[in-house]
Amino acid sequence: MGIGSSRKSAATYFINILFFVLLRTLNGKIASISSVPQGSNPLLYQPGIDHIVLLDQDTFSDTVFEPGRGHSFVVEFYADWCGHCRAFAPSFKQFAALTKRWSNVVKVGAVNCADSFNSQICRSNGVAYFPMLKYFSRKSKGVNDGMIFESEHSGTGLRDILANKVLNEYKQNNYEDWPNLNPLQVDTQTTFEDLWENIDQSSNFLLIIFEKKVDSPAVIHSILDLWPNKQQIGVRRASSNSPLVSMLGISKFPYLALFKRGNQQSIFMDEFQGPKTLDEAMQRVEPGDFLSLDSELQQSLQPTKPPVDLIDCERFPEKCKKLYYVSETDMLKAMRMALLDEVTRLGIPIEGDRFRKLYAFVTLLKEARRENNQNLFEIF
């Protein structure tokens, strides 16, 4: 009796273990804003602070291509030693902060390709330069589905590019669980109740933004910014030639009008000037409780680092030496990485013109080392 009971307990134990392993396998390794990536290299972004999902070899595919996900991804592939990446980092941080309210639609991620732990995923993504950005739609199933995302040294510029990517994806798929980004269609048969079609039933307010320019990035931003508040307010856009324009007596663009469910008379109308005007409208929706979009914007646009005191190097050359000093160790590390990591990054055979260029590069390094009478390959 005791032996049978022990065997039954052991069987139950191993079944539970098997179930746990299976569950972990099915769930995969999903990274979040607070996740710390594996690897030994320093990071350009801080987990849990910079609104960026830090990915690695183990979490990239499970996170970016998670089955049934409701969002897309824009990912930066960078190298922590890369000067261009370090210069770009403040703009990317700002971009992530500006779009943090869009996380149910699109998330921002980053991978450090300088870390050997991530070599395979960076090679699979065809990373040939740094920084390199790719956009993965929510339908992406593998690295080949990613699209190059134009890089710009401006958080607001990157936000405009992302808004356009999201809009184009929505036009192709019309996801029901994304905000409605299509222009509001109104004709002589349209009733006031028709304007509320597909607006969350719990929402008692409808904001319509009349565009001056078709597919205005600023208007798309606003719809995405207010998407987390969909249970309080629905947001739609309309063209400047919509029949609603004459009905409401609008003569300037862009413009917005706020309606309350059951009341055909607008309760707020004004020229649309971005987050400030949205804040005014939202004060009528959630008086005193709504977190100011304008305040969030100003905070996001603040420099991520304090300003550095400039030094006049012509007058004080000694003070500048330490700023531009490169040690021999730094140079040797750079040479080693160039030959053993960067040259082989794409996994393409080194032959023909590629081989000749590599030979010329190694010859140049050899000439540079000759003055010290050191064999180039002693550093490896």
SULRA-V413774 format. One record per residue. N is the residue number from 1. RES is the residue in one small letter. SS is DSSP state (alpha for helix, beta for strand, coil for the rest). BURIAL is + if it has 16 or more other C-alpha atoms within 10 Angstrom, else -. Layout:
N/RES/SS/BURIAL, N/RES/SS/BURIAL
//
This chain:
1/m/coil/-, 2/g/alpha/-, 3/i/alpha/-, 4/g/alpha/-, 5/s/alpha/-, 6/s/alpha/-, 7/r/alpha/-, 8/k/alpha/-, 9/s/alpha/-, 10/a/alpha/-, 11/a/alpha/-, 12/t/alpha/-, 13/y/alpha/-, 14/f/alpha/-, 15/i/alpha/-, 16/n/alpha/-, 17/i/alpha/-, 18/l/alpha/-, 19/f/alpha/-, 20/f/alpha/-, 21/v/alpha/-, 22/l/alpha/-, 23/l/alpha/-, 24/r/alpha/-, 25/t/alpha/-, 26/l/alpha/-, 27/n/alpha/-, 28/g/coil/-, 29/k/coil/-, 30/i/coil/+, 31/a/coil/+, 32/s/coil/+, 33/i/coil/+, 34/s/coil/-, 35/s/coil/+, 36/v/coil/+, 37/p/coil/+, 38/q/coil/-, 39/g/coil/-, 40/s/coil/-, 41/n/coil/-, 42/p/coil/-, 43/l/coil/+, 44/l/coil/+, 45/y/coil/+, 46/q/coil/+, 47/p/coil/+, 48/g/coil/-, 49/i/coil/-, 50/d/coil/+, 51/h/coil/+, 52/i/coil/+, 53/v/beta/+, 54/l/beta/+, 55/l/beta/+, 56/d/coil/+, 57/q/coil/+, 58/d/coil/+, 59/t/coil/+, 60/f/alpha/+, 61/s/alpha/+, 62/d/alpha/+, 63/t/alpha/+, 64/v/alpha/+, 65/f/coil/+, 66/e/coil/+, 67/p/coil/-, 68/g/coil/-, 69/r/coil/-, 70/g/coil/+, 71/h/coil/+, 72/s/beta/+, 73/f/beta/+, 74/v/beta/+, 75/v/beta/+, 76/e/beta/+, 77/f/beta/+, 78/y/beta/+, 79/a/coil/+, 80/d/coil/+, 81/w/coil/-, 82/c/coil/-, 83/g/alpha/-, 84/h/alpha/-, 85/c/alpha/+, 86/r/alpha/-, 87/a/alpha/-, 88/f/alpha/+, 89/a/alpha/+, 90/p/alpha/+, 91/s/alpha/+, 92/f/alpha/+, 93/k/alpha/+, 94/q/alpha/+, 95/f/alpha/+, 96/a/alpha/+, 97/a/alpha/+, 98/l/alpha/+, 99/t/coil/+, 100/k/alpha/+, 101/r/alpha/+, 102/w/alpha/+, 103/s/coil/+, 104/n/coil/+, 105/v/coil/+, 106/v/beta/+, 107/k/beta/+, 108/v/beta/+, 109/g/beta/+, 110/a/beta/+, 111/v/beta/+, 112/n/beta/+, 113/c/coil/+, 114/a/coil/+, 115/d/coil/+, 116/s/alpha/-, 117/f/alpha/+, 118/n/alpha/+, 119/s/alpha/+, 120/q/alpha/-, 121/i/alpha/+, 122/c/alpha/+, 123/r/alpha/-, 124/s/alpha/-, 125/n/coil/+, 126/g/coil/-, 127/v/coil/+, 128/a/coil/-, 129/y/coil/-, 130/f/coil/+, 131/p/coil/+, 132/m/beta/+, 133/l/beta/+, 134/k/beta/+, 135/y/beta/+, 136/f/beta/+, 137/s/coil/+, 138/r/coil/+, 139/k/coil/+, 140/s/coil/+, 141/k/coil/-, 142/g/coil/-, 143/v/alpha/+, 144/n/alpha/-, 145/d/alpha/-, 146/g/coil/+, 147/m/beta/-, 148/i/beta/-, 149/f/coil/+, 150/e/coil/-, 151/s/coil/+, 152/e/coil/-, 153/h/coil/-, 154/s/coil/+, 155/g/alpha/+, 156/t/alpha/+, 157/g/alpha/-, 158/l/alpha/+, 159/r/alpha/+, 160/d/alpha/+, 161/i/alpha/+, 162/l/alpha/+, 163/a/alpha/+, 164/n/alpha/+, 165/k/alpha/+, 166/v/alpha/+, 167/l/alpha/+, 168/n/alpha/-, 169/e/alpha/+, 170/y/alpha/+, 171/k/alpha/-, 172/q/alpha/-, 173/n/alpha/-, 174/n/coil/-, 175/y/coil/-, 176/e/coil/-, 177/d/coil/-, 178/w/coil/-, 179/p/coil/+, 180/n/coil/+, 181/l/coil/+, 182/n/coil/-, 183/p/beta/+, 184/l/coil/+, 185/q/coil/-, 186/v/coil/-, 187/d/coil/-, 188/t/coil/-, 189/q/coil/-, 190/t/coil/-, 191/t/coil/-, 192/f/coil/-, 193/e/alpha/-, 194/d/alpha/-, 195/l/alpha/-, 196/w/alpha/+, 197/e/coil/-, 198/n/coil/-, 199/i/coil/+, 200/d/coil/-, 201/q/coil/-, 202/s/coil/-, 203/s/coil/+, 204/n/coil/+, 205/f/beta/+, 206/l/beta/+, 207/l/beta/+, 208/i/beta/+, 209/i/beta/+, 210/f/beta/+, 211/e/coil/+, 212/k/coil/+, 213/k/coil/-, 214/v/coil/-, 215/d/coil/+, 216/s/coil/+, 217/p/alpha/+, 218/a/alpha/+, 219/v/alpha/+, 220/i/alpha/+, 221/h/alpha/+, 222/s/alpha/+, 223/i/alpha/+, 224/l/alpha/+, 225/d/alpha/+, 226/l/coil/+, 227/w/alpha/+, 228/p/alpha/-, 229/n/alpha/-, 230/k/coil/+, 231/q/coil/-, 232/q/coil/+, 233/i/beta/+, 234/g/beta/+, 235/v/beta/+, 236/r/beta/+, 237/r/beta/+, 238/a/beta/+, 239/s/coil/+, 240/s/coil/+, 241/n/coil/-, 242/s/coil/+, 243/p/alpha/-, 244/l/alpha/+, 245/v/alpha/+, 246/s/alpha/-, 247/m/alpha/-, 248/l/alpha/-, 249/g/coil/-, 250/i/coil/+, 251/s/coil/-, 252/k/coil/-, 253/f/coil/+, 254/p/coil/+, 255/y/beta/+, 256/l/beta/+, 257/a/beta/+, 258/l/beta/+, 259/f/beta/+, 260/k/beta/+, 261/r/coil/-, 262/g/coil/-, 263/n/beta/-, 264/q/beta/-, 265/q/beta/-, 266/s/beta/-, 267/i/beta/-, 268/f/beta/-, 269/m/beta/+, 270/d/beta/+, 271/e/beta/+, 272/f/coil/+, 273/q/coil/-, 274/g/coil/-, 275/p/alpha/+, 276/k/alpha/-, 277/t/alpha/+, 278/l/alpha/+, 279/d/alpha/+, 280/e/alpha/-, 281/a/alpha/+, 282/m/alpha/+, 283/q/alpha/-, 284/r/alpha/-, 285/v/alpha/+, 286/e/coil/-, 287/p/coil/-, 288/g/coil/-, 289/d/coil/-, 290/f/coil/-, 291/l/coil/-, 292/s/coil/+, 293/l/alpha/+, 294/d/alpha/-, 295/s/alpha/-, 296/e/alpha/-, 297/l/alpha/+, 298/q/alpha/-, 299/q/alpha/-, 300/s/alpha/+, 301/l/coil/+, 302/q/coil/-, 303/p/coil/-, 304/t/coil/-, 305/k/coil/-, 306/p/coil/-, 307/p/coil/-, 308/v/coil/-, 309/d/coil/-, 310/l/coil/-, 311/i/coil/-, 312/d/coil/-, 313/c/coil/-, 314/e/coil/-, 315/r/coil/-, 316/f/coil/-, 317/p/alpha/-, 318/e/alpha/-, 319/k/alpha/-, 320/c/alpha/-, 321/k/alpha/-, 322/k/alpha/-, 323/l/alpha/-, 324/y/alpha/-, 325/y/coil/-, 326/v/coil/-, 327/s/coil/-, 328/e/alpha/-, 329/t/alpha/-, 330/d/alpha/-, 331/m/alpha/-, 332/l/alpha/-, 333/k/alpha/-, 334/a/alpha/-, 335/m/alpha/+, 336/r/alpha/+, 337/m/alpha/-, 338/a/alpha/-, 339/l/alpha/-, 340/l/alpha/-, 341/d/alpha/-, 342/e/alpha/-, 343/v/coil/-, 344/t/coil/-, 345/r/coil/+, 346/l/coil/+, 347/g/coil/-, 348/i/coil/-, 349/p/coil/-, 350/i/coil/-, 351/e/coil/-, 352/g/coil/-, 353/d/alpha/-, 354/r/alpha/-, 355/f/alpha/-, 356/r/alpha/-, 357/k/alpha/-, 358/l/alpha/-, 359/y/alpha/-, 360/a/alpha/-, 361/f/alpha/-, 362/v/alpha/-, 363/t/alpha/-, 364/l/alpha/-, 365/l/alpha/-, 366/k/alpha/+, 367/e/alpha/-, 368/a/alpha/-, 369/r/alpha/-, 370/r/alpha/-, 371/e/coil/-, 372/n/coil/-, 373/n/coil/-, 374/q/coil/-, 375/n/coil/-, 376/l/alpha/+, 377/f/alpha/-, 378/e/alpha/-, 379/i/alpha/-, 380/f/coil/-
//
